[in-house]
């Protein structure tokens, strides 16, 4: 499944990049995040609660920030599992100056399995996009 989106911020790329890669900010903006613990080297242990349709549950896994190129880009790698199934994915995040602000473009792919995969890719894609939109709306508030 592919996910993508573009988001506009009223701050310079350096500021947006700093906020988007600050673990304390990320943990407070991530929907359903219950734990966000540093493991070192840009890797974090994460626990979240989320649901798709009637399937809800807790997920545990890791989030890793790789290939950081401040303030232009980074890669996000996610690996999680829980009773409802598993999710693995990568996302490329690109920041670009846009007038007096910043445009952030996100392109990613995700694989899901288990009970959560049986609800259908279209529904899962919609939930993924909704979570991404909520995350970036929260980031906007932190700026």
Secondary structure, 3 states (H helix, E strand, C coil): CEEEEEEEECCCHHHHHHHHCCHHHHHHHCCCEEEEEEEECCEEEEEEEEEECCEEEEEEEEEEEEEEECCCEEEEEEEEEECCEEEEEEEEEEEEEECCEEEEEEEEEEEEECHHHHHCHHHHHHHHHHHHHHHHHHHHHHC
